[in-house]
Amino acid sequence: MRISRYSDDQIAEYKRKGYWKDKLLSDFWDHNALRYPDHEAVADSRSRLTWSQANQWINRAALGLIDLGLNRDDLVVLQLPNCVELLLLRVACEKAGLLCLPILPTYREGDLERIIRYTEPKAFIIPWRFKNFDFYQMVKELQRKLGLPRRIIIQGDEIPENAISLNSFSRSPIETKFPPDFLDSRKCRPNEFSLINMTSGSTGEPKFVEQPIYSRVHAGEEFGPVRGDTLAILSPAPGGPNLGAYFGAPQFAAKVVMLESFEAGAALQLMEREKVTYASVVPAQLSMMANHPDVDKYKLNLRVILSTGAPLPYAVGLLGEEKLKAPVCQIYGSMDSGGIATTRPVDSQQTRLLTVGRPYVGIEVKLIDDNGNNVTRTGIGEIFSRGPHAVSGYYRDPQTTAWLFDMEGWCRLGDLGKFDEMGNLVIVGRKKDIIIRGGQNIFPAEVENYLLSNPKVANAAVVTMPDPVMGEKACAYVVLKPGQTIDFGEMVAFLKGKKIAAYKLPERLELAESLPTVAAGQKIDKKALQKDLLDKLRLEGKT
């Protein structure tokens, strides 16, 4: 389907500047199958495929979907855990000229109903059962409820009656039913999009973003993995932290290994066994691996750890580097804006862990104050970006597209930032999360970083607490490490020892066993914490 936001002139400009290339993601799979047919391309806990085997799987899956009667630009929902099929189906949909929408395996009937009504998919590809949940039964019930015919395709060896087997596509020579060049006429074109990703919903209702093929075929250039490298997909998120492996690895003929469900010990075992050189994680995963009791027993081969998806606390980055024995580089961006900035392995530790680095080639960044003016070089402002990495718009939603991207293509991130003296971008927090205490701004991320440097603290979040005098104050939610204790006075004393300004000190402490998250555990759900706090204050008669 034709990308919706970029004009022909913009496309021509980005191509002229070398940012975009007339290549498809599937072109790299074709190329690698010819040049490195017997080298491993992708693996999970159940299967391993060489480039030749993987490309045959892709071609047969593409033809199998077409053979079911799916028309060009029909939409297919993929609700799968991390597995070889999830990675390859994205490429198969591109070759078949289909729209592909991967969604989290944690979504249930209410989530799916909203997705179905909005996107009108023509097929679902799901496991029958995963983690003791019957996905087939859920989709069948929705099928009956909504009254629309849809094809249900099942991953795995066990297939319920009347369902279609995904394995059947790859196990039969379906290519004999079609002309040799059939996929060449059917596949997407470079100025189109095949992949649609959902936003996390942490800022409101989830949205569906178009991932243009042009902007995806240069992923990974900043870090330059090479043939012989192995990239790990550890996060269950269909997008975000895993986009580099999905789109960068085939461009460099690098291998991808996939962890079906994240657990710190299993991730460490996978990285040791597969000799992983690049691991992309969210900060919570990095913290869990670095704090694993057996982390020092593993012999890891990491060259780079990429942290993205959420702000990286400085203490987590330090411990991650110490325990996993590799530099941690931050990648900053969003599902909407694409990658914006990154630190590099050659940067100093302070730059890598305290900033998100410099913008990618071709990316412009500006900081805007509340009056719509550009801030000074040392000032704090809301981050806007534009450039060749951004999405082409929201699927079937021109109004939201027009709200997020202005007439000049600038995308609002909702984050507040500043530049350091070296031109590196520093994220100071979400604009909506600012706590204004008596006219003074408190940036929760700053206080959270101090809290996380306490050896007793496993996780922390700072949220707004209403106050009749000051308007707002800060409340700290803290998760302690096993066997530790802390009270309000001790917390305040610790923060004062960090020489933090008095007005920034949290004025309430809530201890919790865990913090709620969104986006498959990538981000702390501060809306849920805010609701919990307000409920507590009401019970105490303080609101």
Sequence and secondary structure as in RCSB ss.txt:
>XXXX:A:sequence
MRISRYSDDQIAEYKRKGYWKDKLLSDFWDHNALRYPDHEAVADSRSRLTWSQANQWINRAALGLIDLGLNRDDL
VVLQLPNCVELLLLRVACEKAGLLCLPILPTYREGDLERIIRYTEPKAFIIPWRFKNFDFYQMVKELQRKLGLPR
RIIIQGDEIPENAISLNSFSRSPIETKFPPDFLDSRKCRPNEFSLINMTSGSTGEPKFVEQPIYSRVHAGEEFGP
VRGDTLAILSPAPGGPNLGAYFGAPQFAAKVVMLESFEAGAALQLMEREKVTYASVVPAQLSMMANHPDVDKYKL
NLRVILSTGAPLPYAVGLLGEEKLKAPVCQIYGSMDSGGIATTRPVDSQQTRLLTVGRPYVGIEVKLIDDNGNNV
TRTGIGEIFSRGPHAVSGYYRDPQTTAWLFDMEGWCRLGDLGKFDEMGNLVIVGRKKDIIIRGGQNIFPAEVENY
LLSNPKVANAAVVTMPDPVMGEKACAYVVLKPGQTIDFGEMVAFLKGKKIAAYKLPERLELAESLPTVAAGQKID
KKALQKDLLDKLRLEGKT
>XXXX:A:secstr
 B SS  HHHHHHHHHTTS  S  HHHHHHHHHHHSTTSEEEE SS EEEHHHHHHHHHHHHHHHHHTT  TT E
EEE   SSHHHHHHHHHHHHHT EEEE  TT  HHHHHHHHHHH  SEEEEESEETTEEHHHHHHHHHHHHT   
EEEEESS   TT EESHHHHHS GGGGS TTHHHHHS  TTBEEEEEE   TTSS  EEEEEHHHHTTTTTTT  
 TT EEEE S  SSGGGHIIIIIGGGGT EEEE SS  HHHHHHHHHHTT SEEEE HHHHHHHHT TTGGG   
  SEEEE SS   HHHHHHHHHHH S EEEEEEETTTEEEEE  TTS HHHHHH   EE TT EEEEE TTS B 
 TTS EEEEEESTTS   BTT HHHHHHHB TT  EEEEEEEEE TTS EEEEEEGGG EEETTEEE HHHHHHH
HHTSTTEEEEEEEEEEETTTEEEEEEEEEE TT    HHHHHHHHHHTT  GGGS S EEE S   EETTTTEE 
HHHHHHHHHHHHHHTT  
